[in-house]
């Protein structure tokens, strides 16, 4: 194994030992690998696919300078920030190893650099699937006034209603996943803490989830209000509730992703005190 190179492994504990300090050194831009490696360490590296997940780190002079994960060899790459030269070296390494890459997601500059490098090395044409913006909470500014109703933590007795709202969210964002009582525990939605915003009659009208804290950081995900109930302030209220709870629970940072093409949601979260910090892009090949 060359010391100054990309090193690939299916051993998540080895990856964590080699790259864990690097990932924790910049938890906001490294939110995706931190979140997913924590999930996979808890559930097992093959939790989301019959094929084992793949992890890698870039080592130079004994220091880690980059990393990626993919949930299986046939799934896309998720990259930490890389220079154009580092992205090109990764593309060349993957081609040499015979890997196919159907997609890549990363901060906008890194994703573009890898997409260009992959096209040079393979001839595959990249196309943008989605552009996101990662926001970090500055000072929480609760909506004023709050809509009628209240926030309430979701319990086991709420599972049917929660699954219905998660199905609505997945359909809205084009996420192909089965969400029912049999599949729930194996989905990415199951390991979160949820809050409902309830109307005065007790009907859940919006929900927000929060990932478990990792490296002092909590990611709010997902936030969803059914289409007929939008425009009434419910999403802002429930997001404020989960953000406040994350801070009260000891989070040093609270972050969330927004669709860059949705001005309504971007404006909402900025009114709550979220500040854009990283543009994010996913490319398909």
C-alpha positions in Angstrom: 0.0 0.0 0.0 1.5 3.3 -1.0 1.5 5.7 1.9 0.6 8.8 -0.1 -2.5 7.7 -1.9 -6.2 6.9 -1.6 -6.8 3.8 0.6 -10.1 1.9 0.2 -11.6 -0.5 2.7 -14.8 -2.3 3.6 -13.8 -2.3 7.3 -15.7 0.6 8.9 -13.7 0.3 12.1 -10.5 0.6 10.2 -11.8 3.6 8.4 -13.0 5.2 11.6 -9.6 4.6 13.2 -7.8 6.2 10.2 -10.1 9.0 9.3 -12.3 9.6 12.3 -10.1 12.5 13.7 -10.0 14.1 10.3 -13.8 14.0 10.0 -14.4 15.4 13.5 -11.9 18.2 12.8 -14.5 19.9 10.6 -17.9 18.5 11.5 -20.0 21.0 9.5 -18.6 20.3 6.0 -18.1 16.7 7.0 -21.7 16.2 8.1 -22.6 13.5 5.6 -19.7 11.0 6.2 -20.0 11.6 10.0 -23.7 10.9 9.9 -23.5 7.8 7.7 -20.5 6.2 9.3 -22.2 6.6 12.7 -25.3 4.9 11.3 -23.2 2.1 9.7 -21.2 1.5 12.8 -24.4 1.2 14.8 -26.2 -1.0 12.2 -23.4 -2.8 10.4 -21.7 -1.9 7.2 -24.1 -3.9 5.1 -27.2 -2.4 6.7 -28.5 -0.6 3.6 -27.4 -3.0 0.9 -26.5 -6.7 0.3 -23.1 -5.4 -0.8 -20.7 -4.1 1.8 -20.2 -0.3 2.0 -16.9 1.1 0.8 -14.8 3.8 2.6 -11.6 5.5 1.7 -9.2 8.1 3.0 -6.5 10.2 1.3 -3.2 10.1 3.1 -0.3 12.4 2.5 2.8 12.4 4.7 1.0 10.5 7.4 -1.9 12.9 7.5 -5.5 12.4 6.2 -6.6 15.1 3.7 -9.8 13.7 2.3 -12.3 10.9 2.6 -15.3 9.3 0.9 -18.0 6.7 1.5 -20.4 4.8 -0.7 -23.1 2.6 0.8 -22.2 -0.2 -1.7 -19.9 -0.6 -4.6 -22.8 0.1 -7.0 -23.9 3.3 -5.2 -22.7 6.8 -5.6 -19.8 8.6 -3.9 -20.1 11.1 -1.1 -16.9 13.1 -0.8 -15.3 15.5 1.8 -14.0 18.7 0.3 -11.1 18.1 -2.1 -8.9 20.1 -4.4 -9.1 19.6 -8.1 -5.8 17.6 -8.0 -7.1 15.4 -5.2 -10.4 14.8 -7.1 -8.5 13.8 -10.2 -6.2 11.4 -8.3 -9.3 9.8 -6.8 -11.0 9.4 -10.2 -7.8 7.9 -11.7 -7.5 5.5 -8.7 -11.1 4.3 -9.0 -10.7 3.7 -12.8 -7.5 1.7 -12.2 -9.4 -0.4 -9.6 -12.2 -1.0 -12.1 -14.9 0.8 -10.1 -18.0 2.3 -11.7 -19.4 5.5 -10.3 -23.1 6.2 -11.0 -23.2 9.5 -9.1 -21.3 11.8 -6.8 -22.3 14.3 -4.1 -20.2 16.8 -2.3 -19.7 20.5 -1.8 -20.3 22.3 -5.1 -16.6 22.8 -5.9 -15.6 19.3 -5.1 -18.5 17.7 -6.9 -17.7 19.7 -10.0 -14.0 18.9 -9.9 -14.7 15.2 -9.5 -17.4 15.2 -12.3 -14.9 16.8 -14.7 -12.2 14.4 -13.7 -14.5 11.4 -14.1 -15.5 12.6 -17.5 -11.9 13.0 -18.5 -11.0 9.5 -17.3 -14.1 7.6 -18.5 -16.0 9.7 -21.0 -19.1 9.6 -18.9 -21.2 12.8 -19.1 -22.2 14.3 -15.8 -25.6 15.9 -15.3 -26.8 17.8 -12.2 -29.4 16.0 -10.2 -29.9 18.5 -7.4 -28.3 21.6 -5.8 -28.6 22.0 -2.1 -27.5 24.5 0.5 -26.2 23.5 3.9 -27.3 26.0 6.6 -25.9 26.3 10.1 -27.9 27.8 13.0 -26.6 31.1 14.2 -29.0 32.7 16.8 -32.3 30.9 16.9 -35.2 33.3 16.1 -38.5 31.6 16.9 -41.3 32.6 14.6 -43.6 35.4 15.9 -46.4 34.7 16.3 -46.3 30.9 16.6 -49.2 29.2 14.8 -52.0 27.8 16.9 -51.1 24.5 18.4 -48.1 23.1 20.1 -44.9 21.0 19.6 -44.9 17.5 21.0 -42.2 14.8 21.0 -43.2 11.8 19.0 -43.6 8.5 20.8 -44.0 4.8 19.9 -47.7 5.3 19.9 -47.4 7.8 17.0 -45.6 5.4 14.6 -48.4 5.1 12.1 -48.9 8.8 11.8 -45.1 9.4 11.7 -44.6 6.8 8.9 -47.4 8.4 6.9 -45.6 11.8 7.1 -42.3 10.3 6.2 -43.9 8.6 3.2 -45.1 12.0 2.1 -41.7 13.6 2.6 -40.0 10.8 0.6 -42.5 11.1 -2.3 -42.0 14.9 -2.4 -38.2 14.6 -2.7 -38.2 11.6 -5.0 -36.6 9.2 -2.5 -37.4 5.7 -3.5 -38.0 3.9 -0.2 -40.7 1.6 1.3 -41.9 2.9 4.7 -44.2 0.5 6.6 -44.2 -1.4 9.9 -42.0 -4.2 8.4 -39.4 -1.9 6.7 -39.3 1.0 9.2 -36.4 -0.2 11.3 -34.2 -0.6 8.3 -34.8 2.9 6.8 -32.7 6.0 7.5 -35.8 7.5 9.0 -35.8 5.2 12.0 -32.8 6.5 14.0 -34.1 10.0 14.5 -35.9 11.9 17.2 -39.1 13.5 15.9 -41.4 16.3 16.9 -44.9 16.9 15.7 -46.6 20.3 15.5 -50.1 19.6 16.5 -53.2 21.7 15.7 -55.3 22.7 18.8 -57.4 19.5 18.3 -54.3 17.3 18.6 -53.9 16.5 14.8 -50.3 16.4 13.7 -49.9 19.0 10.9 -46.1 19.0 10.5 -43.1 17.1 11.7 -39.4 17.5 12.0 -36.7 15.0 12.8 -33.2 15.3 14.2 -30.3 12.9 13.7 -28.4 11.7 16.7 -25.6 14.1 17.7 -22.2 13.4 16.2 -19.0 15.4 16.8 -21.1 18.0 18.7 -23.4 18.5 15.7 -27.1 17.8 15.2 -28.6 17.7 11.7 -32.3 18.6 11.4 -33.8 16.2 8.8 -36.5 15.8 7.6 -39.0 18.7 7.9 -42.3 18.0 6.3 -45.8 19.6 6.1 -48.5 18.0 3.9 -49.2 20.2 0.9 -52.8 21.2 1.9 -51.5 22.5 5.2 -48.5 24.6 4.0 -48.3 28.3 4.3 -49.6 28.4 7.9 -46.3 28.6 9.8 -46.2 25.0 10.9 -42.8 24.1 9.4 -41.2 27.1 11.0 -42.7 26.3 14.4 -41.7 22.7 14.4 -38.2 23.5 13.1 -37.7 26.0 15.9 -38.8 23.4 18.4 -36.3 20.7 17.3 -33.6 23.3 16.9 -34.2 24.5 20.5 -34.2 20.9 21.8 -30.9 20.2 20.0 -29.2 23.2 21.7 -30.7 22.2 25.0 -29.3 18.7 24.5 -25.8 20.1 24.2 -25.3 20.5 20.5 -22.5 22.9 19.5 -23.9 23.3 16.0 -27.3 22.6 14.4 -27.4 22.3 10.6 -29.9 21.5 7.9 -30.0 21.1 4.1 -32.4 23.0 1.8 -33.1 22.6 -1.9 -31.3 25.6 -3.5 -34.2 25.8 -6.0 -36.8 26.4 -3.3 -36.8 30.0 -2.3 -39.7 29.5 0.2 -37.9 27.0 2.4 -34.6 28.9 2.1 -36.2 32.1 3.3 -38.1 30.3 6.1 -34.9 28.8 7.6 -33.0 32.1 7.3 -35.7 33.9 9.2 -35.3 31.3 12.0 -31.5 32.1 12.2 -30.0 29.6 9.9 -27.1 30.9 7.8 -26.0 29.3 4.5 -22.5 27.9 4.8 -21.9 25.4 2.0 -23.4 24.9 -1.5 -23.9 21.2 -2.3 -24.3 19.5 -5.7 -25.1 15.9 -6.7 -24.2 14.7 -10.3 -25.4 11.6 -12.1 -23.2 10.0 -14.7 
